[in-house]
Amino acid sequence: MAAEMDVMEKIISLCKRRGFVFQGSEIYGGLAGVWDYGPLGVELRYNIKQHFWRKFVVERDDIYGLNASILMPERVWEASGHLDSFTDPLVECKVCHARLRADQEDEIRAHEEGHQKKGEKVEWSEPKVFNLLVETHLGAVENEKSKAYLRGEITQGVQVNFKNILDSMHPKLPFGIAQIGKAFRNEITPGNFIFRDREFEQMELQFYVKPDEKTSQEVFEYWKQFAMEWYLSLGFKEENLRFREHAPDERAHYAKAACDIEYKTEFGGWKEAWGIHHRGDWDLRRHSEYSKVDLSYFDEEAKERVIPYDIECSGGVDRAMLYVLLEAYTEDELGGEPRAYLKLAKHIAPIRAAVFPLLKNKPELVSKAREVYAMLKKEIPNIAFDDNGNIGKRYRRQDEIGTPYCITVDFDTLGEEKPEFKDTVTVRDRDTGEQKRVKIEELKDLLK
Ligand code: GAP
């Protein structure tokens, strides 16, 4: 277990050192469950989100994009059932007054063991129901009417815009609405780095189908497989992902059926990555009731109004990023030296390729390398230039952040002694360390 914990610690340290993830408001002592993403973290997240958007929206003709607001009035959360049911059971340790989730057995046990080492026996308070929604007030007067909530799931922004999408895009069932955005939960025990946060980002699809049990079950199966394939395409090994069906008593209040995609983590075994939920007509029916706006859909074929069923795919961006880092972190030996590097899938690596002049103090190499860099950057924006330190160190620096290729401009590129190599560069592969000579004009295709 100790060695396994090390991997997480090494990733946390790498993320801070290399500008992926910082503790939120760190110079003020940090805010629990809140993280800031640095230059490389932003790029990695952007690539994950863009890959989601591409596969779930852009490449399809039955899914519409949406960007709804984070702040929503109390009535929305009454209707969605979150005010009543979006709760965790909270227990308090009577020895040190720490508050933990009663249903998280591993954490409860670890807490008890901590006290046992000091000879203390833990007693717990009776579980209390604790609502996870983050409340705020809008406007100059703070009262019941000014109350609003930061959304606890991005889903509700889609449900309240269902009619807007019907009226503006005139979609035919089945169709979906996808969104990426921040969600907020007052988690009792945030932790495990960016695994469980109080502020986090979700990528979701709500896919609406005719309210028919058989069809909706088939669609549920379809999106389960689709989400799994999407997750695998981030570079996961098949054996590290699995489905887990929820038992009826662990489903969220809105779900008729639910299945998670789980990742085998280094820090705590199988943990949730995505949720695929059969939400039935729960949300649209409740919002119709509470808003008094008709959210039904007119089925032209059957000549009847129906409230569609909603099959949801819901994944966390932060969690995907954590799992991608855990999966990619690799230690090996290259050229007789130990190294640690991120074996990231090429399409999500924060930097696609780095261009170097072999030597920093040879102006002809530097200017040629700058030229290659500028040419590539026009086509593939996430290209870096580095001329700092010796070439071996530059390779290691790029390996550590997962850059798939390093391109070096050397004396052969200039073609002075070996005209046959003029306008070629070396391209080094991150995983194998192997180098090959490639014509500069062929680089764009190689990198794309
Ligand atoms: N709309 C459905 C929904 O929100 P969920 O299972 O509560 O379902 C979906 O959350 C996904 O959001 C999870 O699979 C996880 O990836 C991510 N997620 C949920 N709570 C999170 C938290 N506190 N920190 C980071 N990610 C979280």
Boltz pocket constraint, residues with backbone or C-beta under 6 A from the ligand:
constraints:
  - pocket:
      binder: B
      contacts: [[A, 152], [A, 153], [A, 154], [A, 155], [A, 185], [A, 187], [A, 194], [A, 195], [A, 196], [A, 197], [A, 198], [A, 199], [A, 200], [A, 201], [A, 202], [A, 204], [A, 272], [A, 273], [A, 274], [A, 275], [A, 312], [A, 314], [A, 315], [A, 316], [A, 317], [A, 318], [A, 319], [A, 320]]
      max_distance: 6.0
